[in-house]
Amino acid sequence: MTDDQQLSLFNSESDSTPNPQQKDRIPTDANIPIPPQTYASLEELIPHCQSCERCGLSESRTHAVIGRGNPHADIMIIGEGPGRQEDEQGLPFVGRSGQLLEKILASVKLDTQNDIYIANVVKCRPPDNRTPLAPEVKACKPYLLEQIRLIDPKIILFTGATALKTLTGEKKAISKVRGQWLEWNQLLCMAIFHPAYLLRNPSREKGSPKWLMWQDIQAVRDKLDELRSV
Ligand code: SF4
């Protein structure tokens, strides 16, 4: 046996990858783990999310909302969960919030078709747009981790406290941590205001949420240019 073959015996990732029968049961059995490397592509992951019953949010969804944008994007934006329009259309960040997000990105020459992939912590809409419950987040988080692994972005932006807390464990309010670079799993990340919050706070005065967002998105653009130039 070669050294490589011997070393592979200690490879915990391949040990924990579900066998084909287990993999088929992922959407219907929350007890089947979804370890890293479960999916070879987003195309494999998508039908599992679309038929998923791993948490109670499946009962009231119209569509699972998995993601949109460039699957090879340098920036990934992660929100909390789908709202009513997202649930109806099966796409994240549509409606007024989505339109504002597109404008914010366009202000620094970023667009969702080329530079961005958008996803949520939970793929199915929580009733009445409530915050997803801990068991729902726990059930759905492995899909998101697989999306991040497959997309392999240079930068992650968290829109809202649920996304920030789910991935980094940071519990501070977005207003306290926005605009600050942090490292998570060797990825550069930043929390930014949710566009829905900006819609409720339309002032552009210096120091207002919209003004702060303008500072943050310029910092993101600068950092992306820096990373792309390396
Ligand atoms: S929210 Fe996630 S875990 Fe729950 S049913 Fe939808 S896809 Fe499955």
Boltz pocket constraint, residues with backbone or C-beta under 6 A from the ligand:
constraints:
  - pocket:
      binder: B
      contacts: [[A, 27], [A, 48], [A, 49], [A, 52], [A, 53], [A, 54], [A, 55], [A, 56], [A, 57], [A, 58], [A, 64], [A, 121], [A, 122], [A, 123], [A, 124], [A, 136], [A, 139], [A, 140]]
      max_distance: 6.0
